[in-house]
Amino acid sequence: MSTTGERFERAVSIMERLRAPGGCPWDREQTFDSIKPYTLEETYEVLEAIDNRDWPELAGELGDLLLQVLFYAEMAKEQASFSIDDVLDRLSSKLINRHPHVFGDTKADTAAEVKRNWDALKVEERKKRQNGEVTSPDTNNKHSLLDGVSSAMPSLLEAHKLSSRAAQAGFDWPEVEGLFDKLREETDELRVQLREFPAPGPRPRTAGTGRTPSPVRRRARAARSGRRRAARPSTGGGGPGGAGGAPPPRLRRERRESRLPDRPRTGPGPLSKRQVPACPPCPAG
């Protein structure tokens, strides 16, 4: 029976074969950017399987997500950036370094203590990376506590990560009233800054209403006018109203009368020339 390592190496070799000359045309033409949507899609499918508690389906979805890792690692290997071995080494080192209470002498008896140690270690690792960067002498080498929060994540998740980082620096309130006080303070500062901008000029107003016509109202009014113009019958030439204008009153009256149902006139006055013939008697029985 194959070991876990052997199975993993088999998956890596399959990925290499798919990307090699003579492999799969679709896999060979993929890039880091073209694979990104599939990574996001597979992540959501993993979450859906977890929500549904569908464990057999979750095993398959995790395999699809692992495929994305193998795909990226193989493309990086082809351009001599890194390989799957570097990915595994970084992962193993991070797990050991972030768990000194397991692999070292640090003491952490609760999950909260583990979380505090984890965050502190992340800060130290970030400082080491920053100190290792080559910077020019005139570059202001100041780094923010918010560095490292990805802007590619959904906006709500990004906001949560940023607020969590800010809370670690004391930018937090034990009660909601303190948050409203801070909002008022920021609003006042915004008003002060807005005083430096010139006041807006006069805006056009509709005659007789005193209201400013919004773009939506103007478009709706133009559309109604266009429909009314399109609904007017055209004379097809000159005459009263000009070419394409409204027909004369007599012609409009005749058209209107021609659309009325034929019925006998009642009351005094001459009968209409167009009369409805009398209804034949109903058959007996």
N, C-alpha and C positions, 0 to 999 in steps of 0.2 A: 504494500500500500504506500502511495506517495506521501511524502512529508509536506508540511505547509510550505517550506522553502522550495521544494521541488515544484509544487503547484504554482507558486508565485513566479518562479523562473520560467515555467512553461508559458504563462500568460505574457511575460515580457518578451519571450522569443516569438510568440504569435504576433505581437504588435510589431516587432522588428520585421517579420516576414511580410506583413501587410504593407509596410512603408517602403520595403526594398524594391529595387527594379524587378519588374515582372509580378509585383504584388497587386493589390487592389487599386484600380485607377482612382476611385473616389477617395480612399484613405491617403493616397499619395499626393493628391492635390490640396489637401486641407492645410490650413495655417492656424496659428494661435488665435487669430481673430475670428476665423470661421468656426472654430470649435466652441468659442465662448457661449453662444446661445444654447448649445447642447448641454454644456455643463450646468447652466442655470435650470434647464428643463429637467435634467436628471435629478438635481437637488430637490426640486419641488415634488417629483415622483417619489423620492425617498420619504419626504415629509408626509405625503399622502398615505403611503403604506404604513407608516408609524401611526398616523391618526386612525386608520382603519384597523389597526392591530392585525394586519395581514402579514404574518411572519414569513411564510413561504415567498410571498411577493416582495417583501423587504429584502430577502437574500438576493433575488435577482436584480432589484433596483440598486443595491449597494455594489453589485458587480458592475452595473452600468456606470455608476459613479467612479468606481475604481478604474474603469476603462479610460475615463477622462484624464486621470492622473498618469496612466501609462502613455496615453497619447501625447500629452504635453512633454513628458520626460523624454520620449523618443524623438520628438521634434527638436527639443533642446540639445539632445545628444548629437543629432545630425548637424547642427550648427556650432557644435563644440562649446556650448554654454554650460551644461551640466548633464548629469545622467540620473537614472533612477537610483543608482547607488548613493549619489549625493543627497537625494531626497530622503532616503532611508536613514542615512547617517545624521542628517539634520534633525529628523524626527526623533531618533533615539537619544541624541544628545539633549534635545529640548526636554524630553520627558524626564530624563535623569536630573538635569539641572533644575527643573521647576519642581521637583519633589525631593528636596533635601531632607525632609522628615522621613522619607522612606530609604533613600540611598545615601543619606548623610547623617549628621548629628543634630540637625535642627529639630526642635520639638513643636509639634502641632497636633493637638488632641481633638480639635473641632474643625468642621468645614469652614467656619468663618476665619479661623487662624490660617488654614491652608490658602484661602482666597487672599488674605492680606499678604502672606509670603509670596504668593504667585505674582501679585501686582507689583510688589517691591522688586522682585527679580526681573520683571519685565522692564521696569524703569532703569535698573542697573544695566541690563543688556542693551537698552536703547542708548544709554550714555556711552557705553563702550563702542557701539557702532558709530556714534557721532564723533567720538574722539579719534576714531580711526580714519575718518574721512579727511581727504586732503582739501584744505581751504586756503584761499589767498589771505595774506596778512591784513588787507583792508576789508575783509568780509566780516560782517557782524555775525558771529557764530552763536546766535541765540536760538534756542529751540523751545518750542511750545509744548506744554503738557498735552495738547491735543494732537501732536504729531503721531502719525501711525494709524489714525482713524481713516479707513478707506472711504473715499467719496463715491465709489462705485456701488456701494450698498444702497438699498432702498432708503428714501429720505427719512422715514420714521425711525428706522433702525439706526441710521447715522446720527439722528438727533439724540436718540437714547444713549448711544455710545459717547457722544460729546458731553451730554449732561452728566453721565457717570464719571467721566474724567474730571469734569469741573467739580463734582461733589467731593472727589478725593482731595481737592485743594481747598476745601472748605466753602466752596460756592454752592451752598445748599441751605435750606431753611427747615427747621423742625416743625414749623406750623405754616399753614397756607397764607396767613395774614402777612407774614414776612415777605412772601412772594409778591403780594399786591403792593406792598411798600416799595419793593424794588422796581416793579413795573411803573409806578408813579414817578419814581426817581429817573428812570430811563426816558419816560415820556417828557418830563420837564427838560431834560438835556436835549432831546430831539427838538423841542420847541425853540430852545435857545439857538440851536444850529440853523433852524429854518429861518430865523430872522435875518441871516446873511443873504438870503435869496430875495430877489425882487418880487413884489406882489404881482399876482396874475392880472393881466389886462382885462378890459370889459369883454363880455361874451355876447354874441348875437342873441336877440330875443325875438320871438314871434310876435307879430303885430296883434294887439288887442288882448293878448293873454298874459303878458308879463312873464312867461315861462321861457326858459332856454330850450330851443328845440334840440332834442337828442338825436344822434345819428340814426337810431332805430326808428324814431318818429319820422324823420325826413325820408328814410328809405320806404317806410310803409305808405307815406303820403304819395311819393312818386309812383309806387306800384299801383295804388288805387287810381291815380290819374291815368296811368298807362292802360289799365283795364277798361276805364270808361271810354278812352279814345278808341281802343280797339273794338269796343262793342257798338260804336256808332255806325249805322249803315252808310255806305258811300254811294254817291250818285254816279261815280265812274267818270265824271267829266266836269264841264263847266256848269254854269247856271248859278242859282242862288247858293251862297255858301262857298262857291269856288270848287275846284277839283277836289274830290274826296271829302267835301264838307257835308253838313247836315242837309237832308232834303227839304224842299219847301213845305210849309204847313199843310197845303192841300194834299201833297203826296203822302205825307206822314199820316193824315187822317184816313186816306184811302187804304193804306197798308194796315192801319189799325183795324178798320172795319172789315177788311178781308180776312183777318184772323179771328173775328168773332163768329160763334156758331150761328147758323141760320135759324131764325125763329120769327114767328109772326109778331108784328107790332101791335101793341094794345093802346087803347085810349084814342083821343081825337088825332086827326091828321092822316095824310095819305099813307097807304101801306107801302112797305118796301117792295121794290121790284123783284127781289129774291125772296120767295115765300116757300115755306116747307109744305110739301103736299100733305093732304089729310091722311091720318093714320087709317089703314084699312080695318074693317071690323074684325074683331077677334073671332076665330072659328068657334062654333058651338061645341059645347061639351068640353 
